[in-house]
Amino acid sequence: MTFETDIKKPLDVIWDMETSDPDDFLTLLLLLGHPMVNLKAVTIMPGSTHQIGLVREALSWFDTDIPVGSFNIEHPKECVSGWHYKAYGHIEPSRHSEDAAELILRLCDMDTTLITGGPLRNISNAIILGNNLEKPLKAKAIYVQGGFAGEGVVPEEKQMEKFKGKQTVATYNLSHHKSAKIVLEHPGIDEKRFVSKNVCHRVLYDEQLHEKIASLKSSSKSLELIWQGMVKHLYKHLEKPSGPKKLHDLLAACCAIEPNIGEWKEVNLFWQKNEWGAELAPGSKTWIIIDYNQELFEKTLMMV
């Protein structure tokens, strides 16, 4: 690997994830092996025993035993997509976790960046808990995969065709809008950045990227495991490839590692009729992505 780890110290990260599709797990694999990341903890939504077992298995592949947090370890459903087991084999459930909000509050500080790939309930619960204990949650930054910037923020030529002219769009990771508002309004997070649909829907894992990662996977356990998983996604049926995969959460994680990947606008996010939008607001300390540098994203992803 040629990633220049001596330029700056690795980023302290807490990764908050779910497992309904490949994206979050691929991001976990990236964060575990990236030379510019010090992964301090992983928290899971909702945090079933099957999800905990999956995350614990991934940690074992990297010979690490960092803390894992759950929102609801008694959740009645597995909450793990079939892809995970097809790609990585049978994995036993586990109860080896702690309360996610308590974990975040304990480990997060002004040198820590939160990255989220699911609904913001673990983060909001940590904020509520901290306020109740008179120990407010503090973080250097949060990078949220979610939100939407459209008309009035994104120039027309940079709007995806399916979002042309729209000011608001439903966005799953902010669907629990009360939690999202708690995070948005919390003063203890110094910088808030949102990686929105108009950009992340253009970032794809396709056969070309798959080949690039194949050429580097022998020198990185992260890339080797990402490649292994994407074989199962791209080629579910050998006679009919599944097609590209949108890389929502991997983009958010790479932006946290290298913010210059994104072109950002300072905004206020707003919720309207079950949809989210953004309006320009200089000085808000909340940014949303409106474009990205594909070459820099791929370099950060592949650690070159």
C-alpha positions as CSV (number, residue, x, y, z in Angstrom):
1,M,0.0,0.0,0.0
2,T,1.2,3.5,-0.7
3,F,-1.3,5.5,1.4
4,E,0.7,8.2,3.1
5,T,0.0,7.4,6.8
6,D,2.7,9.9,8.0
7,I,0.9,13.0,6.7
8,K,-1.7,13.0,9.5
9,K,-2.6,10.7,12.4
10,P,-5.4,8.1,11.8
11,L,-8.9,9.3,12.4
12,D,-10.6,8.1,15.6
13,V,-13.9,6.7,14.5
14,I,-17.1,5.2,16.0
15,W,-19.1,3.4,13.3
16,D,-22.9,3.1,13.7
17,M,-24.4,0.6,11.3
18,E,-27.2,-1.7,10.3
19,T,-27.2,-4.9,8.2
20,S,-30.2,-4.8,5.8
21,D,-27.9,-4.7,2.8
22,P,-24.2,-5.1,1.9
23,D,-23.3,-1.4,2.2
24,D,-22.8,-1.1,6.0
25,F,-20.9,-4.3,6.4
26,L,-18.5,-3.4,3.5
27,T,-17.9,-0.1,5.3
28,L,-17.1,-1.9,8.5
29,L,-14.5,-4.0,6.6
30,L,-13.0,-0.9,5.1
31,L,-12.8,0.9,8.5
32,L,-11.2,-2.1,10.2
33,G,-8.3,-2.2,7.8
34,H,-7.8,1.3,6.6
35,P,-4.4,2.8,7.6
36,M,-6.0,6.2,8.2
37,V,-8.6,4.9,10.7
38,N,-8.5,4.0,14.3
39,L,-11.9,2.3,14.8
40,K,-12.8,2.7,18.5
41,A,-16.2,1.0,18.6
42,V,-19.1,-0.3,16.5
43,T,-22.7,0.3,17.4
44,I,-25.6,-1.5,15.7
45,M,-29.2,-0.7,14.9
46,P,-31.3,-2.5,16.1
47,G,-28.5,-4.8,17.4
48,S,-30.0,-8.3,17.3
49,T,-27.8,-11.3,18.4
50,H,-27.4,-12.2,14.7
51,Q,-26.1,-8.7,13.9
52,I,-23.8,-8.8,16.9
53,G,-22.4,-12.2,15.8
54,L,-21.8,-10.9,12.3
55,V,-19.9,-7.8,13.6
56,R,-17.9,-9.9,16.1
57,E,-16.9,-12.3,13.3
58,A,-15.6,-9.4,11.2
59,L,-13.6,-8.1,14.2
60,S,-12.0,-11.5,14.5
61,W,-10.8,-11.5,10.9
62,F,-8.7,-8.4,11.9
63,D,-7.6,-9.8,15.2
64,T,-9.3,-7.0,17.2
65,D,-11.8,-7.0,20.0
66,I,-13.1,-3.4,20.1
67,P,-16.4,-2.8,21.9
68,V,-19.7,-3.4,20.2
69,G,-23.0,-1.7,21.2
70,S,-26.6,-2.7,20.6
71,F,-29.8,-0.6,20.5
72,N,-32.0,-3.7,21.3
73,I,-30.3,-7.0,21.8
74,E,-33.7,-8.7,22.4
75,H,-35.0,-7.6,18.9
76,P,-37.1,-10.6,17.7
77,K,-35.8,-10.5,14.1
78,E,-32.4,-11.4,12.7
79,C,-32.1,-8.1,10.8
80,V,-29.3,-9.6,8.6
81,S,-29.7,-9.9,4.9
82,G,-29.1,-13.2,3.2
83,W,-26.2,-11.7,1.2
84,H,-24.0,-11.6,4.4
85,Y,-24.2,-15.4,4.9
86,K,-23.9,-16.2,1.2
87,A,-20.7,-14.1,1.0
88,Y,-19.0,-15.0,4.2
89,G,-20.6,-18.3,5.4
90,H,-22.5,-19.3,8.5
91,I,-21.9,-17.1,11.5
92,E,-23.1,-17.8,15.0
93,P,-25.2,-15.2,16.9
94,S,-23.6,-13.5,19.9
95,R,-24.7,-11.5,22.9
96,H,-21.3,-10.0,23.4
97,S,-22.2,-6.4,23.4
98,E,-23.3,-3.4,25.6
99,D,-25.8,-0.7,25.4
100,A,-25.0,1.4,22.3
101,A,-25.9,4.8,23.9
102,E,-23.7,4.1,26.9
103,L,-20.8,3.0,24.7
104,I,-21.0,6.0,22.5
105,L,-21.1,8.4,25.4
106,R,-18.2,6.7,27.1
107,L,-15.8,6.6,24.1
108,C,-16.8,9.7,22.1
109,D,-14.7,12.8,22.6
110,M,-13.6,15.9,20.7
111,D,-11.1,13.8,18.8
112,T,-13.7,11.3,17.7
113,T,-15.6,11.3,14.4
114,L,-19.0,9.5,14.3
115,I,-19.9,7.9,11.0
116,T,-23.5,6.6,10.6
117,G,-25.0,4.2,8.0
118,G,-28.4,3.7,9.6
119,P,-31.2,5.6,11.5
120,L,-29.8,8.0,14.1
121,R,-31.4,6.5,17.2
122,N,-28.1,5.2,18.8
123,I,-26.6,8.7,18.5
124,S,-29.7,10.5,19.7
125,N,-30.0,8.2,22.6
126,A,-26.4,8.9,23.6
127,I,-27.2,12.6,23.4
128,I,-30.3,12.2,25.6
129,L,-28.3,10.0,28.1
130,G,-25.5,12.5,28.3
131,N,-27.9,15.4,28.9
132,N,-29.6,13.4,31.6
133,L,-26.3,12.6,33.3
134,E,-25.1,16.2,32.8
135,K,-22.3,14.8,30.7
136,P,-23.1,16.1,27.2
137,L,-21.9,14.1,24.3
138,K,-19.0,15.7,22.5
139,A,-17.6,14.7,19.1
140,K,-15.2,16.2,16.6
141,A,-17.7,15.6,13.7
142,I,-20.5,13.4,12.5
143,Y,-20.8,12.1,8.9
144,V,-24.3,10.9,8.2
145,Q,-25.2,8.8,5.2
146,G,-28.6,10.4,4.6
147,G,-30.5,13.6,3.9
148,F,-31.2,15.3,0.6
149,A,-30.0,18.5,-1.1
150,G,-31.8,19.5,-4.3
151,E,-33.3,22.6,-5.9
152,G,-31.9,25.8,-4.3
153,V,-28.8,24.1,-3.1
154,V,-27.5,21.9,-5.9
155,P,-27.0,23.6,-9.3
156,E,-29.3,22.2,-12.0
157,E,-26.4,20.6,-13.9
158,K,-25.4,18.6,-10.9
159,Q,-28.9,17.3,-10.1
160,M,-29.5,13.6,-11.0
161,E,-32.4,13.2,-13.5
162,K,-34.6,11.5,-11.0
163,F,-34.2,14.4,-8.5
164,K,-34.5,17.3,-11.0
165,G,-36.3,20.2,-9.5
166,K,-37.1,18.5,-6.2
167,Q,-36.5,20.3,-2.9
168,T,-37.4,17.4,-0.6
169,V,-37.2,13.6,-0.8
170,A,-37.8,10.7,1.7
171,T,-34.5,9.4,3.1
172,Y,-34.5,6.2,5.2
173,N,-31.7,7.0,7.6
174,L,-33.4,10.2,8.7
175,S,-36.9,8.5,8.8
176,H,-36.9,8.6,12.6
177,H,-37.1,12.4,12.3
178,K,-37.1,13.0,16.1
179,S,-33.7,11.4,16.4
180,A,-32.4,13.3,13.4
181,K,-33.5,16.6,14.9
182,I,-31.9,15.8,18.2
183,V,-28.6,15.2,16.4
184,L,-29.0,18.3,14.2
185,E,-29.7,20.5,17.2
186,H,-27.0,19.1,19.5
187,P,-24.2,21.7,20.1
188,G,-21.7,19.1,21.3
189,I,-20.9,17.8,17.8
190,D,-18.6,20.4,16.4
191,E,-19.3,19.7,12.7
192,K,-22.2,17.9,11.0
193,R,-21.9,16.6,7.4
194,F,-24.6,14.7,5.4
195,V,-23.9,12.6,2.4
196,S,-27.1,12.9,0.5
197,K,-29.0,10.9,-2.2
198,N,-28.3,13.3,-5.1
199,V,-24.6,12.3,-4.9
200,C,-24.4,8.8,-3.3
201,H,-26.9,7.4,-5.8
202,R,-24.2,8.1,-8.5
203,V,-21.4,6.3,-6.7
204,L,-21.4,2.7,-7.9
205,Y,-19.5,-0.5,-7.3
206,D,-19.4,-1.9,-10.8
207,E,-17.2,-4.4,-12.7
208,Q,-14.6,-1.8,-13.4
209,L,-14.1,-1.0,-9.7
210,H,-14.2,-4.7,-8.9
211,E,-11.3,-5.3,-11.2
212,K,-9.3,-2.4,-9.7
213,I,-9.9,-3.8,-6.2
214,A,-8.9,-7.3,-7.5
215,S,-5.5,-6.0,-8.5
216,L,-4.9,-4.7,-4.9
217,K,-6.6,-7.2,-2.7
218,S,-3.6,-9.3,-2.0
219,S,-2.1,-6.4,0.0
220,S,-5.2,-5.5,2.0
221,K,-7.4,-7.7,4.1
222,S,-10.2,-5.0,3.8
223,L,-10.1,-5.0,0.0
224,E,-9.8,-8.8,-0.1
225,L,-13.0,-9.2,2.0
226,I,-14.8,-6.4,0.1
227,W,-13.9,-8.1,-3.2
228,Q,-15.1,-11.5,-1.8
229,G,-18.5,-10.0,-0.8
230,M,-19.0,-8.2,-4.1
231,V,-18.4,-11.3,-6.1
232,K,-21.6,-12.6,-4.5
233,H,-23.4,-9.4,-5.3
234,L,-22.3,-8.7,-8.8
235,Y,-22.6,-12.3,-9.9
236,K,-25.6,-13.8,-8.0
237,H,-26.5,-15.5,-11.3
238,L,-23.5,-16.2,-13.5
239,E,-25.6,-16.1,-16.6
240,K,-27.1,-12.7,-15.6
241,P,-24.9,-10.4,-13.5
242,S,-26.8,-8.4,-10.9
243,G,-25.4,-5.1,-11.9
244,P,-23.7,-2.2,-10.0
245,K,-24.2,-1.6,-6.3
246,K,-24.7,1.9,-4.9
247,L,-22.0,2.7,-2.3
248,H,-23.9,5.0,0.0
249,D,-22.1,4.2,3.3
250,L,-18.6,3.7,1.7
251,L,-18.8,7.2,0.3
252,A,-19.8,8.6,3.7
253,A,-16.9,6.8,5.4
254,C,-14.4,7.9,2.7
255,C,-15.6,11.5,3.0
256,A,-14.9,11.3,6.8
257,I,-11.3,10.0,6.0
258,E,-10.8,12.6,3.2
259,P,-13.4,15.4,3.3
260,N,-12.0,16.8,0.0
261,I,-13.7,14.0,-1.8
262,G,-16.9,16.1,-1.4
263,E,-18.1,19.4,-2.6
264,W,-20.1,20.8,0.3
265,K,-22.6,23.5,1.0
266,E,-23.4,24.9,4.4
267,V,-27.1,24.4,5.0
268,N,-30.0,23.9,7.4
269,L,-31.8,20.6,7.0
270,F,-35.6,20.6,7.3
271,W,-38.3,18.0,7.6
272,Q,-41.5,18.5,5.6
273,K,-44.4,16.0,5.0
274,N,-42.2,13.0,5.9
275,E,-39.4,14.2,3.5
276,W,-36.1,16.0,4.1
277,G,-34.6,18.9,2.3
278,A,-31.9,21.5,2.7
279,E,-31.6,25.3,2.4
280,L,-28.4,27.3,2.2
281,A,-27.4,28.7,5.6
282,P,-23.9,30.1,5.9
283,G,-22.6,29.7,9.5
284,S,-24.8,26.7,10.4
285,K,-21.8,24.3,10.8
286,T,-23.9,21.7,9.0
287,W,-22.8,20.8,5.5
288,I,-24.4,18.6,2.8
289,I,-22.6,17.1,-0.2
290,I,-23.5,18.3,-3.7
291,D,-20.8,16.6,-5.8
292,Y,-17.8,14.4,-5.4
293,N,-14.4,13.7,-6.8
294,Q,-14.5,10.1,-8.1
295,E,-10.8,9.7,-8.5
296,L,-10.1,10.9,-4.9
297,F,-12.9,8.6,-3.6
298,E,-11.4,5.6,-5.3
299,K,-7.9,6.4,-4.0
300,T,-9.3,6.7,-0.5
301,L,-11.3,3.5,-0.8
302,M,-8.4,1.5,-2.2
303,M,-5.9,3.2,0.1
304,V,-3.5,4.2,-2.7
